[in-house]
Amino acid sequence: MVEGNRGVFGVEVKSVLATEGDSVSLHISVTKEQKIDEIEWRFGNNILIAKLNRNNHLSTFYDNAANRRFGGRLKLDNQTGSLTITNSRSTDSGLYKVTNTDSKLLFTFNCTVYARLPVPDIFLSSSQCSSSTSLSEQYCSVVCSVLNVSTVSLSWYKGNSLLSSISTSNLSISLFLPLEVEYQDNSTYSCVVNNTISNQTIHLDINTLCQPCSVETRAEEITYADPTFHRRKAPKSGVQEEPDVEYAGVAVRH
């Protein structure tokens, strides 16, 4: 990814973004009318790292502290003078300048190489329910995490809607983002870690990660015994007779 901004000296500063492991090409174009015999590539604190003689198309790389940083990963196009960094690393980030032998600034690149993003991880934080809670009211708490990252955002999405997000600056830290979901929620949840040029996504499987609590039935079970008949003794004279009464034993099982 390349973007351009005009620098303080009138030379356009091109922003180049890349991911670790990719090749980074810093393209330049020098015309014959400019009559530039040699061009020099400088990195960081104006350290000379490469030179191209446009007359004999000879490339020279300099064995200094800065160039040892690149470890033979620099390549020059002998025709155009464009520089390519192979197998890029985050330590390759910085300012690259192209000058002629009179130190006239021709091109400037601000290169940023991002670390390759890891896939986030989702784990169960806690499960909360009780025997008196209906299944639709039970929920579990999950956490999405990503370890040892910098200049990224970590976000929860429900479908395409953003639920929550946290970010980190240039410091390399670990991020943890919680989410509370109901067991019977059939929505699609995903956790995304992203930087300016790339992202990694993991989807939440509620049925696998969140096991619902068992709900016990509280209704009493009633068992009726076989009825037993009891006949009353003959009543005394003048006393009204009561009808026969049927008794049944009842067992209540909780």
ChimeraX commands (.cxc) that place a marker at each C-alpha (Angstrom):
marker #1 position 0.00,0.00,0.00 radius 0.5
marker #1 position 1.45,3.36,-1.07 radius 0.5
marker #1 position 0.19,6.84,-0.19 radius 0.5
marker #1 position 1.80,10.21,-0.89 radius 0.5
marker #1 position 2.18,13.51,0.95 radius 0.5
marker #1 position 4.17,16.59,0.01 radius 0.5
marker #1 position 7.24,17.02,2.25 radius 0.5
marker #1 position 8.67,20.22,3.70 radius 0.5
marker #1 position 11.30,20.42,0.93 radius 0.5
marker #1 position 8.78,20.00,-1.87 radius 0.5
marker #1 position 9.59,16.30,-2.34 radius 0.5
marker #1 position 6.63,13.95,-2.07 radius 0.5
marker #1 position 6.80,11.60,0.90 radius 0.5
marker #1 position 5.31,8.26,-0.08 radius 0.5
marker #1 position 3.94,6.08,2.71 radius 0.5
marker #1 position 4.48,2.37,2.13 radius 0.5
marker #1 position 2.73,-0.23,4.30 radius 0.5
marker #1 position 3.60,-3.91,4.37 radius 0.5
marker #1 position 3.33,-7.07,6.46 radius 0.5
marker #1 position 6.33,-8.95,7.80 radius 0.5
marker #1 position 7.59,-11.55,5.35 radius 0.5
marker #1 position 6.38,-9.70,2.26 radius 0.5
marker #1 position 8.65,-8.01,-0.25 radius 0.5
marker #1 position 8.56,-4.22,-0.15 radius 0.5
marker #1 position 9.25,-2.29,-3.35 radius 0.5
marker #1 position 10.16,1.39,-3.26 radius 0.5
marker #1 position 9.65,2.52,-6.84 radius 0.5
marker #1 position 11.39,5.56,-8.32 radius 0.5
marker #1 position 11.57,7.02,-11.81 radius 0.5
marker #1 position 14.58,9.00,-13.03 radius 0.5
marker #1 position 14.45,10.33,-16.58 radius 0.5
marker #1 position 17.39,10.82,-18.93 radius 0.5
marker #1 position 16.62,14.53,-19.03 radius 0.5
marker #1 position 17.49,14.77,-15.34 radius 0.5
marker #1 position 21.07,13.75,-16.21 radius 0.5
marker #1 position 21.66,11.97,-12.93 radius 0.5
marker #1 position 24.60,9.57,-13.21 radius 0.5
marker #1 position 24.36,8.09,-9.73 radius 0.5
marker #1 position 21.64,7.71,-7.17 radius 0.5
marker #1 position 22.07,6.85,-3.52 radius 0.5
marker #1 position 19.68,5.16,-1.10 radius 0.5
marker #1 position 19.82,6.27,2.53 radius 0.5
marker #1 position 18.00,4.84,5.52 radius 0.5
marker #1 position 17.10,6.20,8.94 radius 0.5
marker #1 position 19.63,8.76,10.14 radius 0.5
marker #1 position 20.87,9.42,6.60 radius 0.5
marker #1 position 22.94,6.20,6.51 radius 0.5
marker #1 position 24.08,5.20,3.01 radius 0.5
marker #1 position 22.92,1.66,2.24 radius 0.5
marker #1 position 23.06,1.36,-1.57 radius 0.5
marker #1 position 24.21,3.16,-4.70 radius 0.5
marker #1 position 23.48,2.74,-8.40 radius 0.5
marker #1 position 25.71,3.96,-11.24 radius 0.5
marker #1 position 23.25,4.57,-14.05 radius 0.5
marker #1 position 25.98,4.67,-16.71 radius 0.5
marker #1 position 27.29,1.14,-16.18 radius 0.5
marker #1 position 24.22,-0.13,-14.27 radius 0.5
marker #1 position 26.40,-1.21,-11.36 radius 0.5
marker #1 position 24.82,-1.65,-7.92 radius 0.5
marker #1 position 26.81,-1.25,-4.72 radius 0.5
marker #1 position 25.64,-2.21,-1.22 radius 0.5
marker #1 position 27.44,-0.88,1.83 radius 0.5
marker #1 position 28.51,-3.10,4.72 radius 0.5
marker #1 position 27.73,-0.85,7.63 radius 0.5
marker #1 position 25.64,-1.16,10.75 radius 0.5
marker #1 position 22.45,-0.21,8.93 radius 0.5
marker #1 position 23.05,-2.55,6.02 radius 0.5
marker #1 position 23.80,-5.48,8.32 radius 0.5
marker #1 position 20.31,-4.88,9.63 radius 0.5
marker #1 position 19.04,-5.94,6.21 radius 0.5
marker #1 position 21.30,-9.00,5.99 radius 0.5
marker #1 position 21.55,-9.18,2.21 radius 0.5
marker #1 position 17.82,-8.60,1.70 radius 0.5
marker #1 position 18.26,-5.45,-0.42 radius 0.5
marker #1 position 17.96,-5.53,-4.20 radius 0.5
marker #1 position 18.35,-2.66,-6.69 radius 0.5
marker #1 position 16.78,-2.47,-10.13 radius 0.5
marker #1 position 19.79,-1.65,-12.33 radius 0.5
marker #1 position 17.57,0.17,-14.83 radius 0.5
marker #1 position 15.25,2.26,-12.67 radius 0.5
marker #1 position 17.11,2.38,-9.37 radius 0.5
marker #1 position 14.06,1.14,-7.45 radius 0.5
marker #1 position 14.82,-0.62,-4.17 radius 0.5
marker #1 position 13.25,-3.89,-3.03 radius 0.5
marker #1 position 13.44,-5.27,0.51 radius 0.5
marker #1 position 12.83,-9.01,0.55 radius 0.5
marker #1 position 11.45,-10.95,3.52 radius 0.5
marker #1 position 10.62,-7.69,5.27 radius 0.5
marker #1 position 10.78,-7.27,9.05 radius 0.5
marker #1 position 9.27,-4.75,11.44 radius 0.5
marker #1 position 12.79,-3.39,12.02 radius 0.5
marker #1 position 12.83,-2.30,8.37 radius 0.5
marker #1 position 10.33,0.42,9.21 radius 0.5
marker #1 position 11.66,3.93,8.80 radius 0.5
marker #1 position 12.51,6.70,6.39 radius 0.5
marker #1 position 14.20,5.91,3.06 radius 0.5
marker #1 position 15.68,8.73,0.97 radius 0.5
marker #1 position 16.98,8.82,-2.59 radius 0.5
marker #1 position 19.63,11.46,-3.39 radius 0.5
marker #1 position 22.12,12.17,-6.14 radius 0.5
marker #1 position 25.84,12.46,-5.52 radius 0.5
marker #1 position 25.37,16.14,-4.65 radius 0.5
marker #1 position 23.01,15.07,-1.84 radius 0.5
marker #1 position 20.03,16.59,-3.60 radius 0.5
marker #1 position 16.90,14.92,-2.31 radius 0.5
marker #1 position 14.97,13.19,-5.10 radius 0.5
marker #1 position 12.53,10.81,-3.40 radius 0.5
marker #1 position 11.42,10.02,0.15 radius 0.5
marker #1 position 9.57,6.94,1.46 radius 0.5
marker #1 position 8.12,6.40,4.90 radius 0.5
marker #1 position 7.95,2.62,5.23 radius 0.5
marker #1 position 6.01,0.80,7.95 radius 0.5
marker #1 position 6.24,-2.98,8.25 radius 0.5
marker #1 position 3.60,-4.51,10.52 radius 0.5
marker #1 position 4.02,-7.78,12.36 radius 0.5
marker #1 position 1.91,-10.60,10.95 radius 0.5
marker #1 position -1.30,-10.79,12.96 radius 0.5
marker #1 position -2.09,-13.91,15.00 radius 0.5
marker #1 position -5.56,-15.47,15.01 radius 0.5
marker #1 position -7.45,-14.45,18.18 radius 0.5
marker #1 position -8.48,-17.04,20.77 radius 0.5
marker #1 position -11.86,-17.36,22.51 radius 0.5
marker #1 position -12.17,-19.03,25.90 radius 0.5
marker #1 position -14.90,-19.45,28.51 radius 0.5
marker #1 position -14.67,-17.03,31.41 radius 0.5
marker #1 position -17.64,-18.10,33.54 radius 0.5
marker #1 position -21.07,-19.68,33.36 radius 0.5
marker #1 position -23.94,-18.34,35.42 radius 0.5
marker #1 position -27.24,-20.08,35.93 radius 0.5
marker #1 position -29.31,-21.74,38.64 radius 0.5
marker #1 position -31.84,-24.52,38.83 radius 0.5
marker #1 position -34.62,-21.97,39.05 radius 0.5
marker #1 position -33.44,-20.08,35.96 radius 0.5
marker #1 position -35.08,-20.79,32.63 radius 0.5
marker #1 position -32.87,-21.79,29.72 radius 0.5
marker #1 position -33.56,-18.53,27.87 radius 0.5
marker #1 position -32.20,-16.56,30.84 radius 0.5
marker #1 position -29.00,-18.54,31.26 radius 0.5
marker #1 position -25.85,-16.98,29.91 radius 0.5
marker #1 position -22.10,-17.46,29.81 radius 0.5
marker #1 position -19.20,-15.05,29.67 radius 0.5
marker #1 position -16.48,-15.54,27.07 radius 0.5
marker #1 position -13.25,-13.66,26.44 radius 0.5
marker #1 position -11.47,-13.01,23.15 radius 0.5
marker #1 position -7.72,-12.58,23.48 radius 0.5
marker #1 position -4.71,-11.83,21.33 radius 0.5
marker #1 position -1.17,-11.95,22.68 radius 0.5
marker #1 position 1.92,-9.80,22.14 radius 0.5
marker #1 position 0.58,-7.37,19.56 radius 0.5
marker #1 position 1.08,-3.68,18.84 radius 0.5
marker #1 position -0.83,-1.03,16.90 radius 0.5
marker #1 position -3.97,-3.18,16.57 radius 0.5
marker #1 position -7.64,-3.16,17.52 radius 0.5
marker #1 position -9.55,-6.11,18.98 radius 0.5
marker #1 position -13.32,-6.09,18.41 radius 0.5
marker #1 position -16.48,-8.12,18.98 radius 0.5
marker #1 position -19.11,-8.16,16.21 radius 0.5
marker #1 position -22.69,-9.43,16.20 radius 0.5
marker #1 position -23.24,-10.04,12.53 radius 0.5
marker #1 position -21.89,-6.87,10.95 radius 0.5
marker #1 position -22.61,-4.68,13.98 radius 0.5
marker #1 position -19.73,-3.61,16.22 radius 0.5
marker #1 position -20.39,-4.45,19.89 radius 0.5
marker #1 position -17.14,-3.42,21.59 radius 0.5
marker #1 position -13.52,-2.68,20.78 radius 0.5
marker #1 position -10.16,-1.98,22.41 radius 0.5
marker #1 position -6.89,-0.80,20.87 radius 0.5
marker #1 position -3.19,-0.72,21.60 radius 0.5
marker #1 position -0.50,1.70,20.47 radius 0.5
marker #1 position 3.08,0.86,19.58 radius 0.5
marker #1 position 3.64,-1.04,22.83 radius 0.5
marker #1 position 3.61,-4.82,22.51 radius 0.5
marker #1 position 0.94,-6.08,24.91 radius 0.5
marker #1 position -1.83,-8.67,25.16 radius 0.5
marker #1 position -5.48,-7.70,24.75 radius 0.5
marker #1 position -8.54,-9.30,26.38 radius 0.5
marker #1 position -12.12,-8.40,25.44 radius 0.5
marker #1 position -15.09,-10.00,27.29 radius 0.5
marker #1 position -18.55,-10.77,25.94 radius 0.5
marker #1 position -21.72,-12.08,27.60 radius 0.5
marker #1 position -24.09,-14.22,25.53 radius 0.5
marker #1 position -27.27,-16.20,26.17 radius 0.5
marker #1 position -27.24,-19.93,25.50 radius 0.5
marker #1 position -30.20,-19.76,23.14 radius 0.5
marker #1 position -28.80,-16.84,21.12 radius 0.5
marker #1 position -28.51,-18.00,17.50 radius 0.5
marker #1 position -26.79,-14.83,16.30 radius 0.5
marker #1 position -23.37,-14.92,14.66 radius 0.5
marker #1 position -20.62,-13.53,16.87 radius 0.5
marker #1 position -17.05,-12.96,15.69 radius 0.5
marker #1 position -13.88,-11.52,17.19 radius 0.5
marker #1 position -11.57,-9.58,14.89 radius 0.5
marker #1 position -8.03,-8.30,15.37 radius 0.5
marker #1 position -6.91,-5.78,12.77 radius 0.5
marker #1 position -4.31,-3.20,11.92 radius 0.5
marker #1 position -4.12,-0.75,9.03 radius 0.5
marker #1 position -3.58,-3.36,6.32 radius 0.5
marker #1 position -4.76,-6.77,7.55 radius 0.5
marker #1 position -7.06,-8.62,9.93 radius 0.5
marker #1 position -7.69,-12.02,11.49 radius 0.5
marker #1 position -11.12,-13.34,12.51 radius 0.5
marker #1 position -12.42,-16.12,14.75 radius 0.5
marker #1 position -16.11,-17.03,15.13 radius 0.5
marker #1 position -17.80,-17.90,18.43 radius 0.5
marker #1 position -19.40,-21.35,18.57 radius 0.5
marker #1 position -21.88,-20.89,21.41 radius 0.5
marker #1 position -23.11,-24.50,21.37 radius 0.5
marker #1 position -19.60,-25.88,21.77 radius 0.5
marker #1 position -18.09,-23.39,24.19 radius 0.5
marker #1 position -21.13,-22.61,26.35 radius 0.5
marker #1 position -22.75,-25.74,27.78 radius 0.5
marker #1 position -26.18,-24.91,29.28 radius 0.5
marker #1 position -26.92,-25.74,32.90 radius 0.5
marker #1 position -29.43,-28.49,33.58 radius 0.5
marker #1 position -32.83,-27.27,34.78 radius 0.5
marker #1 position -34.42,-29.54,37.43 radius 0.5
marker #1 position -38.17,-30.07,37.54 radius 0.5
marker #1 position -39.64,-28.86,40.85 radius 0.5
marker #1 position -43.13,-30.21,40.37 radius 0.5
marker #1 position -44.13,-32.78,43.02 radius 0.5
marker #1 position -44.84,-36.32,41.96 radius 0.5
marker #1 position -47.92,-37.75,43.72 radius 0.5
marker #1 position -48.52,-41.49,44.02 radius 0.5
marker #1 position -51.95,-42.77,45.05 radius 0.5
marker #1 position -52.24,-46.05,46.94 radius 0.5
marker #1 position -55.00,-48.54,46.43 radius 0.5
marker #1 position -58.16,-47.47,48.29 radius 0.5
marker #1 position -59.15,-49.17,51.54 radius 0.5
marker #1 position -62.75,-49.33,52.77 radius 0.5
marker #1 position -63.61,-48.97,56.42 radius 0.5
marker #1 position -67.16,-49.70,57.58 radius 0.5
marker #1 position -68.32,-47.89,60.65 radius 0.5
marker #1 position -69.90,-49.69,63.56 radius 0.5
marker #1 position -73.66,-49.70,63.76 radius 0.5
marker #1 position -74.89,-46.39,65.13 radius 0.5
marker #1 position -76.67,-46.06,68.37 radius 0.5
marker #1 position -80.39,-45.53,68.37 radius 0.5
marker #1 position -81.37,-41.97,67.51 radius 0.5
marker #1 position -78.08,-41.06,65.94 radius 0.5
marker #1 position -78.04,-40.29,62.25 radius 0.5
marker #1 position -75.88,-42.71,60.30 radius 0.5
marker #1 position -72.98,-41.36,58.32 radius 0.5
marker #1 position -72.20,-42.79,54.91 radius 0.5
marker #1 position -69.28,-45.17,54.43 radius 0.5
marker #1 position -66.00,-43.34,53.95 radius 0.5
marker #1 position -63.32,-44.30,51.42 radius 0.5
marker #1 position -59.73,-43.64,52.52 radius 0.5
marker #1 position -56.71,-43.68,50.26 radius 0.5
marker #1 position -53.09,-43.33,51.30 radius 0.5
marker #1 position -51.19,-40.59,49.50 radius 0.5
marker #1 position -47.40,-40.58,49.13 radius 0.5
marker #1 position -45.76,-37.32,48.10 radius 0.5
marker #1 position -42.36,-37.73,46.47 radius 0.5
marker #1 position -40.22,-34.58,45.99 radius 0.5
marker link #1:1,2 radius 0.2
marker link #1:2,3 radius 0.2
marker link #1:3,4 radius 0.2
marker link #1:4,5 radius 0.2
marker link #1:5,6 radius 0.2
marker link #1:6,7 radius 0.2
marker link #1:7,8 radius 0.2
marker link #1:8,9 radius 0.2
marker link #1:9,10 radius 0.2
marker link #1:10,11 radius 0.2
marker link #1:11,12 radius 0.2
marker link #1:12,13 radius 0.2
marker link #1:13,14 radius 0.2
marker link #1:14,15 radius 0.2
marker link #1:15,16 radius 0.2
marker link #1:16,17 radius 0.2
marker link #1:17,18 radius 0.2
marker link #1:18,19 radius 0.2
marker link #1:19,20 radius 0.2
marker link #1:20,21 radius 0.2
marker link #1:21,22 radius 0.2
marker link #1:22,23 radius 0.2
marker link #1:23,24 radius 0.2
marker link #1:24,25 radius 0.2
marker link #1:25,26 radius 0.2
marker link #1:26,27 radius 0.2
marker link #1:27,28 radius 0.2
marker link #1:28,29 radius 0.2
marker link #1:29,30 radius 0.2
marker link #1:30,31 radius 0.2
marker link #1:31,32 radius 0.2
marker link #1:32,33 radius 0.2
marker link #1:33,34 radius 0.2
marker link #1:34,35 radius 0.2
marker link #1:35,36 radius 0.2
marker link #1:36,37 radius 0.2
marker link #1:37,38 radius 0.2
marker link #1:38,39 radius 0.2
marker link #1:39,40 radius 0.2
marker link #1:40,41 radius 0.2
marker link #1:41,42 radius 0.2
marker link #1:42,43 radius 0.2
marker link #1:43,44 radius 0.2
marker link #1:44,45 radius 0.2
marker link #1:45,46 radius 0.2
marker link #1:46,47 radius 0.2
marker link #1:47,48 radius 0.2
marker link #1:48,49 radius 0.2
marker link #1:49,50 radius 0.2
marker link #1:50,51 radius 0.2
marker link #1:51,52 radius 0.2
marker link #1:52,53 radius 0.2
marker link #1:53,54 radius 0.2
marker link #1:54,55 radius 0.2
marker link #1:55,56 radius 0.2
marker link #1:56,57 radius 0.2
marker link #1:57,58 radius 0.2
marker link #1:58,59 radius 0.2
marker link #1:59,60 radius 0.2
marker link #1:60,61 radius 0.2
marker link #1:61,62 radius 0.2
marker link #1:62,63 radius 0.2
marker link #1:63,64 radius 0.2
marker link #1:64,65 radius 0.2
marker link #1:65,66 radius 0.2
marker link #1:66,67 radius 0.2
marker link #1:67,68 radius 0.2
marker link #1:68,69 radius 0.2
marker link #1:69,70 radius 0.2
marker link #1:70,71 radius 0.2
marker link #1:71,72 radius 0.2
marker link #1:72,73 radius 0.2
marker link #1:73,74 radius 0.2
marker link #1:74,75 radius 0.2
marker link #1:75,76 radius 0.2
marker link #1:76,77 radius 0.2
marker link #1:77,78 radius 0.2
marker link #1:78,79 radius 0.2
marker link #1:79,80 radius 0.2
marker link #1:80,81 radius 0.2
marker link #1:81,82 radius 0.2
marker link #1:82,83 radius 0.2
marker link #1:83,84 radius 0.2
marker link #1:84,85 radius 0.2
marker link #1:85,86 radius 0.2
marker link #1:86,87 radius 0.2
marker link #1:87,88 radius 0.2
marker link #1:88,89 radius 0.2
marker link #1:89,90 radius 0.2
marker link #1:90,91 radius 0.2
marker link #1:91,92 radius 0.2
marker link #1:92,93 radius 0.2
marker link #1:93,94 radius 0.2
marker link #1:94,95 radius 0.2
marker link #1:95,96 radius 0.2
marker link #1:96,97 radius 0.2
marker link #1:97,98 radius 0.2
marker link #1:98,99 radius 0.2
marker link #1:99,100 radius 0.2
marker link #1:100,101 radius 0.2
marker link #1:101,102 radius 0.2
marker link #1:102,103 radius 0.2
marker link #1:103,104 radius 0.2
marker link #1:104,105 radius 0.2
marker link #1:105,106 radius 0.2
marker link #1:106,107 radius 0.2
marker link #1:107,108 radius 0.2
marker link #1:108,109 radius 0.2
marker link #1:109,110 radius 0.2
marker link #1:110,111 radius 0.2
marker link #1:111,112 radius 0.2
marker link #1:112,113 radius 0.2
marker link #1:113,114 radius 0.2
marker link #1:114,115 radius 0.2
marker link #1:115,116 radius 0.2
marker link #1:116,117 radius 0.2
marker link #1:117,118 radius 0.2
marker link #1:118,119 radius 0.2
marker link #1:119,120 radius 0.2
marker link #1:120,121 radius 0.2
marker link #1:121,122 radius 0.2
marker link #1:122,123 radius 0.2
marker link #1:123,124 radius 0.2
marker link #1:124,125 radius 0.2
marker link #1:125,126 radius 0.2
marker link #1:126,127 radius 0.2
marker link #1:127,128 radius 0.2
marker link #1:128,129 radius 0.2
marker link #1:129,130 radius 0.2
marker link #1:130,131 radius 0.2
marker link #1:131,132 radius 0.2
marker link #1:132,133 radius 0.2
marker link #1:133,134 radius 0.2
marker link #1:134,135 radius 0.2
marker link #1:135,136 radius 0.2
marker link #1:136,137 radius 0.2
marker link #1:137,138 radius 0.2
marker link #1:138,139 radius 0.2
marker link #1:139,140 radius 0.2
marker link #1:140,141 radius 0.2
marker link #1:141,142 radius 0.2
marker link #1:142,143 radius 0.2
marker link #1:143,144 radius 0.2
marker link #1:144,145 radius 0.2
marker link #1:145,146 radius 0.2
marker link #1:146,147 radius 0.2
marker link #1:147,148 radius 0.2
marker link #1:148,149 radius 0.2
marker link #1:149,150 radius 0.2
marker link #1:150,151 radius 0.2
marker link #1:151,152 radius 0.2
marker link #1:152,153 radius 0.2
marker link #1:153,154 radius 0.2
marker link #1:154,155 radius 0.2
marker link #1:155,156 radius 0.2
marker link #1:156,157 radius 0.2
marker link #1:157,158 radius 0.2
marker link #1:158,159 radius 0.2
marker link #1:159,160 radius 0.2
marker link #1:160,161 radius 0.2
marker link #1:161,162 radius 0.2
marker link #1:162,163 radius 0.2
marker link #1:163,164 radius 0.2
marker link #1:164,165 radius 0.2
marker link #1:165,166 radius 0.2
marker link #1:166,167 radius 0.2
marker link #1:167,168 radius 0.2
marker link #1:168,169 radius 0.2
marker link #1:169,170 radius 0.2
marker link #1:170,171 radius 0.2
marker link #1:171,172 radius 0.2
marker link #1:172,173 radius 0.2
marker link #1:173,174 radius 0.2
marker link #1:174,175 radius 0.2
marker link #1:175,176 radius 0.2
marker link #1:176,177 radius 0.2
marker link #1:177,178 radius 0.2
marker link #1:178,179 radius 0.2
marker link #1:179,180 radius 0.2
marker link #1:180,181 radius 0.2
marker link #1:181,182 radius 0.2
marker link #1:182,183 radius 0.2
marker link #1:183,184 radius 0.2
marker link #1:184,185 radius 0.2
marker link #1:185,186 radius 0.2
marker link #1:186,187 radius 0.2
marker link #1:187,188 radius 0.2
marker link #1:188,189 radius 0.2
marker link #1:189,190 radius 0.2
marker link #1:190,191 radius 0.2
marker link #1:191,192 radius 0.2
marker link #1:192,193 radius 0.2
marker link #1:193,194 radius 0.2
marker link #1:194,195 radius 0.2
marker link #1:195,196 radius 0.2
marker link #1:196,197 radius 0.2
marker link #1:197,198 radius 0.2
marker link #1:198,199 radius 0.2
marker link #1:199,200 radius 0.2
marker link #1:200,201 radius 0.2
marker link #1:201,202 radius 0.2
marker link #1:202,203 radius 0.2
marker link #1:203,204 radius 0.2
marker link #1:204,205 radius 0.2
marker link #1:205,206 radius 0.2
marker link #1:206,207 radius 0.2
marker link #1:207,208 radius 0.2
marker link #1:208,209 radius 0.2
marker link #1:209,210 radius 0.2
marker link #1:210,211 radius 0.2
marker link #1:211,212 radius 0.2
marker link #1:212,213 radius 0.2
marker link #1:213,214 radius 0.2
marker link #1:214,215 radius 0.2
marker link #1:215,216 radius 0.2
marker link #1:216,217 radius 0.2
marker link #1:217,218 radius 0.2
marker link #1:218,219 radius 0.2
marker link #1:219,220 radius 0.2
marker link #1:220,221 radius 0.2
marker link #1:221,222 radius 0.2
marker link #1:222,223 radius 0.2
marker link #1:223,224 radius 0.2
marker link #1:224,225 radius 0.2
marker link #1:225,226 radius 0.2
marker link #1:226,227 radius 0.2
marker link #1:227,228 radius 0.2
marker link #1:228,229 radius 0.2
marker link #1:229,230 radius 0.2
marker link #1:230,231 radius 0.2
marker link #1:231,232 radius 0.2
marker link #1:232,233 radius 0.2
marker link #1:233,234 radius 0.2
marker link #1:234,235 radius 0.2
marker link #1:235,236 radius 0.2
marker link #1:236,237 radius 0.2
marker link #1:237,238 radius 0.2
marker link #1:238,239 radius 0.2
marker link #1:239,240 radius 0.2
marker link #1:240,241 radius 0.2
marker link #1:241,242 radius 0.2
marker link #1:242,243 radius 0.2
marker link #1:243,244 radius 0.2
marker link #1:244,245 radius 0.2
marker link #1:245,246 radius 0.2
marker link #1:246,247 radius 0.2
marker link #1:247,248 radius 0.2
marker link #1:248,249 radius 0.2
marker link #1:249,250 radius 0.2
marker link #1:250,251 radius 0.2
marker link #1:251,252 radius 0.2
marker link #1:252,253 radius 0.2
marker link #1:253,254 radius 0.2
view
